[in-house]
Amino acid sequence: MSSRQNLYTGRSGQLAVMAEFLRRGYNVADPEIDVGEDIFVIRDADGDLSRIQVKAAIGKGKKKRYGAFNVPLAQLHRRHRPELHYVFTLYHNGLWREFVIISREELEKLQQIHSIGHVADKRLILHFSFTDTDLRCGGISLQRSRGNWANWPPIQH
């Protein structure tokens, strides 16, 4: 895939994630300067802020769907306040079908303790394999992170 196509895929994945936060009742904003997060998510009632980094991929496969994502190691190892969350999203069969939500801190622990993914060019490369019942990365199940929007429950306005 060309670098230009990657830009279109990344931005469309970001917009899909923004749409899901809006649907859940949160306000969203694009930072004017991207210094490591793609989206700010705000709970209007109290101003609670979340930092979100979106990683998007085009899925391949039929029974199992695959997608590759990369995370800069410098970003993964830098503490954030408030904490950074990753949303990995996979486009497959005409829709953004998968959303995997995981905090930077949890992903860093998975990489350090379970050696999830592999490192190349100062990036952590993650290969996700999706089935109807599980999500795996390098033999580790990430199913509990699949569609886990628990940090952002729906808000009724």
N, C-alpha and C positions, 0 to 999 in steps of 0.2 A: 504494500500500500504506500502510495506517495506521501510525502510529508504534508502536502496540501490537503490530501484526503484525510489524513490524521487530524488536521485542524478542524475540518468539518465534522468528523466523527466526535471529537472531543467536545466541541461546542454544542452539538446536538444532544450529547449525553448530559452535559451540564444543564441544558434547558429542560430536559426530561426530569432531572433531579429537582430543579427549582420548581417545576410544575407540581411534583409530588409534595414538596414542603408547603406550597400554596394551598393545595387541595386539603392538606391536614390543618390549615388555619394559621400558618406562620407567615410572617413577612420575610422576604428575601431580598438580598442586594448583591450586586457585583462590586467587588472592590475596584476602584479606579486603577490602582496599581497592584498587580499580582505579585505578592511576596511569599506565596506558599499556600494560599487558600483561594478557592474559586468562588465560594459563596459565603456570605454572612447570613445566618438564619436568626431572626429576632422574634421572640415572643412579645407581642405588643403590650400585653397587660403589665409586665414588670421589667421589660427591657432585657431579659435574659438573652445572651448572645451565644451562638454556636459557630465555630469555624468548620467549614466543609471543603474538602479537596475531592473533586470528582475525577475518577479514572474510567474511561469508556473504551469498549472494545466491540468489534463485530464478531459475533459468535459463528462458529463453524461446527459441523456435525449434525446428525439427525437424532439418534436415540440419546446420545450424550452430546452436550453442547460444550464447546471449549472456547476459552478466551484468554488472552495474555495481557497482563497489565504490568506497568513498571512504576516504581516509586523511587524518587531520589533518596539515597541513603542519608544525605545531610538533613533532609526534611524529616525522615523517619526518626532520626536520633535527636532532633531538636525538640525540647519541651516547649509546649505552648500553653498560654493561659488566656482565655479558656482553652481546654484541650482540643486539638484538631481531630476531626473524624474523617475517615475516608468513606466514600460511597463508590463502590465499583459497580458499574452498570454494563449490561450485555445486551446488545441489539441482535435479535434473532427472529427470523420469519416475519419481518416487517414491523416489529415493535421493540421498544425497550422493555424486555421481559424480566430481567433479573436486576435486583438491587441488593448488594452486599454491603452492610454498614458495620464498620469496625473502627474503634478508636486507634489513634496513632500509638498510644501506649500499649494496647493489646497486640497490635500487629508487630510492634518492636519486640515484645516478649515472645511471640510465636516465632519470630525470626531468630532470636537469640537462644531460646530453649529448645525449639523443635526444628531449627534450621529450615523453616518454611521458605520456599522459593530458592533462587540462586542469585548470586551477585555478579554483575557484569557492568563495566563502565560506570562505576559509582552509583549503580541503580540496583534495586531489588526487583527481580523479574518474577512475577507470580503467574502460574498457569492454573487457571480454575477449570474444573470439570464439573458440569452441572448435569444431574439426572433429575427425574421427577421427585425423587425422595432424598437426594443428598447433594451436597456441594463439597468437593474435595480439592485440596491444593497440596501436592506432594505427599499424599497419603494421610494428611490431616483433614478431618472433617471440619468444615466451617458452616455447617448447616444452621447452627444457632444464630449466625450473623446474617443469614439469608432473609431478606425482607424484614429485618428486625429494626423497626422504627420506634422501639420502646422509649428512647430518649426524647421523642417528639410525638406524644400521644395526640390524637385529633383534638382540636379546640373548637368549641361551638361559639360563634360570635352572635 
